[in-house]
């Protein structure tokens, strides 16, 4: 039983490290310098790789045969299910604010684009006006509204830690791309959980987008 949890932890940690490492500018710069012809497929391959590598730790988590540590019951169960449905609804709604071709990597592949930086400019959607990482927020709602056994709790704790660390790594990269516009955005909007009084009004969001368009470099040179 203990070995099952140890292996689960190692698989999750390996997944999170690889996920962040392959998304980093340093790795992209090395790949672009050594194999520039691979760059059009980099984002597409990264996404496929990320999905496939989820299977081993997810399988170990779901096949754990230990007892529940806690289960949501009564009114708490309805609240948990309601929050989970809210998270799924917010996630589905947020998809409209993303450029699917750019995000998936299909556009980079189709245009044979060899640049490191994405061409997408800073786009502050409605959800991004309230929280900087709405997908992480939705994932946290889904994770922590489930009944917990030891494997799920371990996975939840590791995933939450990764969201905290990974969000900072992602923001450091976005600061390189968008400069002062993104720095001002960081100061105004909370990272993982919306907070009363900390948000951008619509005109403020559009102002930061305009500033980012002025400062955003067309590419990050190798």
N, C-alpha and C positions, 0 to 999 in steps of 0.2 A: 504493500500500500504506500509506504513512504517512498519507495523507488519510483512509483508511478508519479507522485507529486514532484519529485526531484527532476525527473525527465520532462514533465510538463513545464516546470519553471525554466529549464535550460532551453527548451524549444521556443518558448515565448521570448526569452531574452535574446536568443539568437535571431529570431524573426525581427524583433524591434531594432536590434543593432544593424542588421543588414538593410532593413527598410530605411533607416536614417542615413546610413553610410552611402547607399546607392543614390539617394536623393541629394547628397551634398554637392556643393559647387566644386570642391576639390576633386572628387572622383570623376565628375563630368568633365572637368578640365583635362584630367589625365587621359580619359578615354578619347576625348576630342583631339588631343595632341598626338596620341599614338594610333588611333583608328578613327579618323574623321569620317570615313564612310559608314561607320556604325551609328553615328549620331541621329540620323533620321528615324531609326528604329528604337532609339534609347527609351523614350517615354513609353512607347507601346510595350516594349519588352519589360520595362520596369513594372508596369501595371499588371501584366500577365504573371510575372514572377511573384509579385506581392500576393495575388489571389491564390496561386498554386501553393505557395509556402504556408498559407493559412491552414491548409488541410491537416497536417500532422498534429499541431497543438490543439486544434478544434476537435479532432477525433479523440485525442487523449482526454480532453476535458469532458466530452459527452459520454465517454465510456467508463468514467469513474463510477464505482459501485458502492461508494460510502454513503452514510446517512446524511440527511439534510441538517444543516446547522440552524437554519431558520426558514420559515415559509410565511408569505404574506397571507393573512386570513381576514375574513370579515370585511369591514370598511377599508382596512389597509390594503387588502387584495384589490378592491375596486380602484383605489387611488393609484396603486402600482400599475395596474393594467391601463388606467387612463393616461398616466404619464408616458407609458410605453407607446400607446397609440398616438399621443401628442408628438413624441419624438419621431415616429415613422411619418406622420403627416408633415412635420417641419422639414424632415429630410427630403421627402418627395417634392415639397414646395421649393426648397432651395435649389433643386436641380435646374430649374428654369433660369437661374442666375449664373450658370456656368456655361462656358463654351465647350460643348461635349467633344468636338473634334480636337480642340487644343488639349483638353484635360486627358483624354484617352490616349493621345499620341497619334491618332489616325491622320490628322492634318500634317504633322511633321513628317510622317512617312510618305504621304501622298505628294507633298511638295519637295521631298528630299532635302529638308532643311537641316543643315549641319551646325547651327548655332546652339550654344549652351542655354541661353535664356529663352524662355517662352516669349512669343510675340504679344501675348495678352497684356493689356494695360490694367492698372488698378481699377477694380470694379467693386464698389461697396453696395452690395445688395441690401434689401430690407433687413434680413436677419443679421448681416454683418454690421449693421448700424447698432445692434444691441450686444453682440458678442463676436469676438474676432475669429473664433473657430466654431461655427455653428455645427459642423459635422461631429466634432469631438463632443460638443455639448449633447447632441442627440445620442451619440454612442454611450455617454455616461448615464443618461436617463435609461436607456435600454439595459445596460449592464447592471445597474444597481436596483432595478425594479423587478429582478428575477429572484426566485427562490434560490437559496445558496447552499451548496455542499462545499466540501473542502476544495475540490478542483475548481469550481466556479468562483469561489472567493479568492483563491490564489490568482486565477486569471484576471479577475476584476481589479485586484490590487496592482498587479503588474501592468495591466492596460492603462489604469488611471495614472500610474507613475510615468508611463511612456507618453501619455497625452500631455502631461506637464512638461516633461523634458523635450519631447518632440516639437511641441508648439513653440518653445523658445528657439530651437534650432531653425525651424521654418521661418520664424520672424526675423532672425538674424540674416537669413538669405534674402527676405523681402526688403529689408533695410538697404541691402546692396543695390537692389533693383530700383526701389522707389524713393530712397533717400528721406528728405525732410517730410514729405507728404505722409509716408508710412509711420515715421516717428511721431508725428502729431496724432495720427490715428491710434497708435499704441497708448498715448497719454489719455485719450478720451474714452476708449471702449475696453471693457473687461475681456480677459482672454478666454476662459472656458465656461464661465457661468454668468449669465446676465445679472446685472445689479441695478437696483433702482437709482435713478439720477445719473447713471453713467451710460450715455448713448449719444449718437449723432443725430441731429435733425437732418431732414432731407437736403436742404440747401448746403449745410456743412459738408455732407458726404460728397455732393457734386463739386464743391469747391476743392476738396482734397483730390478728387479724381482729376480735375483740371490741372492742379499743381503737379500731380504725378506724371501726366502726359508731357508736361514741359521738361521734367527732370529725368524721365525714364530713358535709359540708354537702349538703343536698338538691339544691342547684344553685349554679352560679357566676353571680352577678348581673352583668348588663351595665352 
